[in-house]
Amino acid sequence: MVKPLVRAALAASLLVFFAGCEQKPAETAVTAPAAATPDAAILASVQLVKQGDIAGLMQNALPPADFAKAKAEWGKAKDQEPVTEEQRTQFNETMAKLTAPDAEQKLFAEIEPKLKEFDAQYQQQLPMYAMAGAGWIKNMIQQAQTMSEAERAQATAAVDALQAWVVKTHFTDADSVKKVIAIVAKAAREMNLKSLDEARALDYDQSMQKARIAFLALKDALAVYGLSIDQTLDSIKPQVLSNDGKTASVQLSYTLLGAPLTATTEMVNVDGRWYGKQTIEKLKENAAEQATTTPAVTAPESQAAPAPEAPKQG
């Protein structure tokens, strides 16, 4: 149980951080002036991430029509995936365990022997695991065709900072584990989901509220181990390198775990608001794919409108 925690911590850190920097879709009401300039749009997203406002982040990252479409289509994919009884049982049992009045004590009593076992078997090997994981991520970065050499260098530096954090962090420290368990149990109680069916029945707004609880809990859990997402977000300083009114290039300076880093993001203006270029291009690609794969709707032959009669002669 603890071994995957180390891997998850590294992956989660990367995902959470880059979600804040790259305008990935999420949502909440953000007024038009907040995105009237490229740097303002980025700072608006940074604040939304800091607040855990997943709904607002999506709304800020997508043009109004695309946001409305995404919201309207929410839940369609999950409705096509049937739930098994095994999944129902596992979810229900997990939530019951996390929300029990004495959840913190029982969970730690269950985990404590595994912490000691992990320390005995794997703690000395942790640097090797961290190096292997970082190497895998760096390989993905090098193979990314859309990244420039400068972007690859900065992404690699970010991975190095996270690798160093993983190596020096004692994830199985008893006091830290107790704090994380308390954070997870508190979040589970706030979510107040009794069953998997109840969770799947949530509408968009309800789902976003639950997502906010989960995200804030993740931030708190990472902070226990010295990775403050808020500190990283607060350190982000956007500088507009170029802006012709239609496209803009923005350099982001930030600090991750004490390491000063920079990144460059491209943005585009759509109807007076600024959005991530990659997001807009992806939306266009998806629209084009849907246009080519959606069959034209034609009336069945038996229901086709009759041809008008030819005028009679004479």
C-alpha positions as CSV (number, residue, x, y, z in Angstrom):
1,M,0.0,0.0,0.0
2,V,2.8,2.4,0.8
3,K,5.0,1.6,-2.2
4,P,2.4,2.9,-4.7
5,L,2.1,6.0,-2.5
6,V,5.6,7.0,-3.4
7,R,4.9,6.6,-7.1
8,A,1.6,8.4,-6.8
9,A,3.1,11.3,-5.0
10,L,5.5,12.0,-7.8
11,A,2.8,11.6,-10.5
12,A,0.3,13.7,-8.6
13,S,2.8,16.4,-8.0
14,L,3.5,16.7,-11.7
15,L,-0.2,16.6,-12.7
16,V,-1.3,19.1,-10.1
17,F,1.5,21.6,-10.9
18,F,1.2,21.5,-14.6
19,A,-2.6,21.8,-14.3
20,G,-2.0,25.1,-12.8
21,C,0.5,26.3,-15.4
22,E,-1.0,25.1,-18.7
23,Q,-4.7,26.1,-18.6
24,K,-6.0,22.6,-18.7
25,P,-9.8,22.5,-18.8
26,A,-11.8,22.8,-15.5
27,E,-14.5,25.6,-14.4
28,T,-16.2,28.6,-12.2
29,A,-17.5,31.9,-13.1
30,V,-14.7,34.2,-14.2
31,T,-15.6,37.6,-15.6
32,A,-14.5,38.6,-19.0
33,P,-12.0,41.3,-17.8
34,A,-10.1,38.5,-16.0
35,A,-9.1,37.0,-19.3
36,A,-8.8,40.3,-21.3
37,T,-5.0,40.0,-21.4
38,P,-2.8,36.8,-21.7
39,D,-1.1,37.2,-18.4
40,A,-4.4,38.0,-16.6
41,A,-5.9,34.8,-18.0
42,I,-3.0,32.8,-16.6
43,L,-3.2,34.4,-13.2
44,A,-7.0,33.9,-13.1
45,S,-6.4,30.1,-13.7
46,V,-3.7,30.1,-11.0
47,Q,-6.1,31.6,-8.5
48,L,-8.8,29.1,-9.4
49,V,-6.4,26.2,-8.9
50,K,-5.3,27.6,-5.6
51,Q,-9.0,27.8,-4.5
52,G,-9.6,24.3,-5.8
53,D,-12.3,25.7,-8.1
54,I,-12.3,23.0,-10.7
55,A,-15.5,24.3,-12.2
56,G,-14.2,27.8,-12.5
57,L,-10.9,26.6,-14.1
58,M,-12.8,24.8,-16.8
59,Q,-14.9,27.8,-17.5
60,N,-11.8,30.1,-17.7
61,A,-10.0,27.6,-20.0
62,L,-12.7,27.1,-22.5
63,P,-14.6,29.5,-24.8
64,P,-18.3,29.9,-23.6
65,A,-19.8,27.7,-26.4
66,D,-17.3,24.9,-25.8
67,F,-17.7,25.1,-22.0
68,A,-21.5,24.9,-22.4
69,K,-21.1,21.8,-24.7
70,A,-18.7,20.1,-22.2
71,K,-21.1,20.8,-19.4
72,A,-24.1,19.5,-21.4
73,E,-22.2,16.3,-22.3
74,W,-21.1,15.7,-18.7
75,G,-21.8,12.1,-17.6
76,K,-22.5,10.6,-21.0
77,A,-19.3,8.6,-21.1
78,K,-19.8,7.2,-17.6
79,D,-23.4,6.2,-18.5
80,Q,-22.0,3.9,-21.2
81,E,-19.7,2.0,-18.7
82,P,-21.7,-0.4,-16.6
83,V,-20.8,-0.8,-13.0
84,T,-20.0,-4.3,-11.7
85,E,-21.1,-5.6,-8.3
86,E,-17.5,-5.9,-7.3
87,Q,-16.9,-2.2,-8.0
88,R,-20.0,-1.3,-6.0
89,T,-18.9,-3.4,-3.0
90,Q,-15.3,-2.1,-3.1
91,F,-16.5,1.6,-3.3
92,N,-19.1,1.2,-0.6
93,E,-16.8,-0.6,1.8
94,T,-14.0,2.0,1.3
95,M,-16.3,4.9,1.9
96,A,-17.8,3.2,5.0
97,K,-14.3,2.6,6.3
98,L,-13.1,6.2,5.6
99,T,-16.2,7.9,7.1
100,A,-16.5,5.7,10.3
101,P,-16.3,7.7,13.6
102,D,-13.0,6.0,14.5
103,A,-11.7,5.8,10.9
104,E,-8.4,7.6,11.7
105,Q,-7.4,5.2,14.5
106,K,-8.5,2.0,12.7
107,L,-6.8,2.9,9.4
108,F,-3.5,3.7,11.1
109,A,-3.6,0.5,13.1
110,E,-4.2,-1.3,9.8
111,I,-1.4,0.5,8.0
112,E,1.3,0.8,10.7
113,P,2.7,-2.8,10.3
114,K,2.9,-2.2,6.5
115,L,4.9,1.1,7.1
116,K,7.5,-0.8,9.1
117,E,7.6,-3.6,6.5
118,F,8.1,-1.0,3.8
119,D,10.9,0.7,5.7
120,A,12.6,-2.6,6.3
121,Q,12.4,-3.7,2.7
122,Y,12.3,-0.7,0.4
123,Q,13.4,2.5,2.2
124,Q,17.0,2.1,1.1
125,Q,15.9,1.3,-2.5
126,L,13.7,4.4,-2.7
127,P,16.4,6.5,-4.5
128,M,16.6,3.8,-7.1
129,Y,12.9,3.7,-7.6
130,A,12.8,7.5,-7.8
131,M,15.6,7.5,-10.4
132,A,13.8,4.9,-12.5
133,G,10.5,6.9,-12.3
134,A,12.2,10.1,-13.1
135,G,14.0,8.5,-16.0
136,W,10.7,7.2,-17.5
137,I,9.2,10.7,-17.3
138,K,12.3,12.3,-18.8
139,N,12.2,9.8,-21.7
140,M,8.6,10.9,-22.4
141,I,9.6,14.5,-22.3
142,Q,12.4,13.9,-24.8
143,Q,10.0,12.1,-27.1
144,A,7.4,14.8,-27.0
145,Q,7.2,16.2,-30.5
146,T,5.4,19.4,-29.6
147,M,8.1,20.6,-27.1
148,S,11.0,22.8,-28.0
149,E,14.5,22.1,-26.6
150,A,14.1,24.9,-24.1
151,E,10.8,23.4,-22.9
152,R,12.3,20.0,-22.6
153,A,15.1,21.4,-20.5
154,Q,12.7,23.2,-18.2
155,A,10.5,20.1,-17.8
156,T,13.5,18.0,-17.1
157,A,14.6,20.4,-14.4
158,A,11.1,20.2,-12.8
159,V,11.4,16.4,-12.8
160,D,14.8,16.7,-11.1
161,A,13.3,18.9,-8.4
162,L,10.5,16.4,-7.8
163,Q,12.9,13.5,-7.8
164,A,15.1,15.1,-5.1
165,W,11.9,15.7,-3.1
166,V,10.9,12.1,-3.3
167,V,14.3,10.9,-2.3
168,K,14.6,13.1,0.8
169,T,10.9,12.6,2.0
170,H,10.1,10.0,4.5
171,F,6.6,9.0,3.3
172,T,6.2,6.3,5.9
173,D,6.9,8.7,8.9
174,A,4.1,7.7,11.4
175,D,3.1,11.3,12.3
176,S,2.9,12.3,8.6
177,V,0.8,9.2,7.8
178,K,-1.6,10.0,10.6
179,K,-2.0,13.5,9.3
180,V,-2.7,12.3,5.7
181,I,-5.2,9.7,7.0
182,A,-7.0,12.5,8.9
183,I,-7.1,14.6,5.7
184,V,-8.5,11.8,3.6
185,A,-11.1,10.8,6.2
186,K,-12.2,14.4,6.6
187,A,-12.6,14.8,2.8
188,A,-14.5,11.5,2.6
189,R,-17.0,12.7,5.2
190,E,-17.4,16.1,3.4
191,M,-18.1,14.3,0.2
192,N,-20.9,12.3,1.9
193,L,-21.2,9.6,-0.7
194,K,-22.7,6.4,0.5
195,S,-22.5,4.4,-2.6
196,L,-21.0,4.2,-6.1
197,D,-24.4,4.6,-7.7
198,E,-24.9,7.8,-5.7
199,A,-21.6,9.1,-6.9
200,R,-22.4,8.3,-10.6
201,A,-25.7,9.9,-10.3
202,L,-24.2,13.3,-9.5
203,D,-24.9,16.1,-12.0
204,Y,-22.1,18.4,-13.3
205,D,-22.3,21.0,-10.5
206,Q,-22.5,18.4,-7.8
207,S,-19.5,16.5,-9.3
208,M,-17.5,19.7,-9.4
209,Q,-18.2,20.4,-5.7
210,K,-16.9,16.9,-4.8
211,A,-13.9,17.4,-7.0
212,R,-13.0,20.6,-5.1
213,I,-13.1,18.7,-1.9
214,A,-10.8,16.0,-3.3
215,F,-8.4,18.4,-4.8
216,L,-8.0,20.5,-1.7
217,A,-7.4,17.3,0.3
218,L,-4.7,16.3,-2.2
219,K,-3.0,19.7,-1.7
220,D,-3.1,19.4,2.0
221,A,-1.7,15.8,1.9
222,L,1.2,16.9,-0.4
223,A,1.9,19.8,2.0
224,V,2.3,17.4,4.8
225,Y,5.3,16.1,2.9
226,G,6.7,19.5,2.2
227,L,5.3,20.0,-1.3
228,S,3.2,23.2,-1.2
229,I,1.2,23.6,-4.3
230,D,0.1,27.0,-3.1
231,Q,3.7,28.2,-2.7
232,T,4.4,27.1,-6.2
233,L,1.3,28.8,-7.6
234,D,2.1,32.0,-5.7
235,S,5.5,32.1,-7.2
236,I,4.2,32.1,-10.8
237,K,5.1,35.3,-12.6
238,P,3.8,35.6,-16.2
239,Q,5.6,37.9,-18.6
240,V,4.2,38.6,-22.1
241,L,7.0,38.1,-24.6
242,S,4.9,39.0,-27.7
243,N,1.3,39.9,-28.4
244,D,-0.2,40.9,-31.8
245,G,-3.7,40.9,-30.5
246,K,-4.5,37.5,-32.0
247,T,-1.7,35.3,-30.6
248,A,0.6,35.8,-27.6
249,S,3.7,34.1,-26.1
250,V,4.0,34.2,-22.3
251,Q,6.9,33.2,-20.2
252,L,6.1,31.8,-16.8
253,S,8.7,32.1,-14.0
254,Y,8.1,30.0,-11.0
255,T,9.7,28.2,-8.1
256,L,9.2,24.4,-7.5
257,L,10.6,23.0,-4.3
258,G,13.1,25.8,-4.2
259,A,14.2,25.3,-7.8
260,P,13.7,28.5,-10.0
261,L,12.2,27.4,-13.3
262,T,10.7,29.0,-16.4
263,A,8.3,27.8,-19.1
264,T,6.7,29.4,-22.1
265,T,3.1,29.0,-23.1
266,E,1.4,30.1,-26.3
267,M,-2.1,31.7,-26.2
268,V,-4.7,32.8,-28.7
269,N,-7.4,35.4,-28.6
270,V,-11.0,34.2,-29.1
271,D,-13.7,36.8,-29.1
272,G,-11.7,39.1,-26.8
273,R,-10.6,36.5,-24.3
274,W,-7.3,34.6,-24.1
275,Y,-7.0,30.8,-24.0
276,G,-4.2,28.2,-24.2
277,K,-3.3,27.6,-27.9
278,Q,-3.1,23.9,-27.4
279,T,-6.6,23.8,-25.8
280,I,-8.1,25.7,-28.8
281,E,-6.3,23.5,-31.3
282,K,-7.5,20.4,-29.6
283,L,-11.1,21.7,-29.6
284,K,-10.9,22.3,-33.3
285,E,-9.5,18.8,-33.9
286,N,-12.3,17.2,-31.9
287,A,-14.9,19.2,-33.8
288,A,-13.4,18.2,-37.2
289,E,-13.3,14.5,-36.1
290,Q,-16.9,14.7,-35.1
291,A,-17.9,16.3,-38.3
292,T,-16.3,13.5,-40.3
293,T,-17.5,10.6,-38.2
294,T,-21.1,11.7,-37.6
295,P,-23.2,10.3,-40.4
296,A,-25.5,12.6,-42.2
297,V,-29.1,12.2,-41.1
298,T,-31.4,11.3,-44.0
299,A,-35.0,10.3,-43.9
300,P,-35.7,6.6,-44.5
301,E,-36.7,5.8,-48.1
302,S,-40.2,4.7,-47.0
303,Q,-40.7,8.1,-45.3
304,A,-39.1,10.3,-48.0
305,A,-41.3,13.1,-49.2
306,P,-43.1,12.2,-52.5
307,A,-41.8,13.8,-55.6
308,P,-44.2,16.5,-56.9
309,E,-46.5,15.5,-59.8
310,A,-45.6,16.7,-63.2
311,P,-48.1,19.2,-64.5
312,K,-50.7,17.6,-66.7
313,Q,-50.6,18.5,-70.4
314,G,-53.4,19.9,-72.3
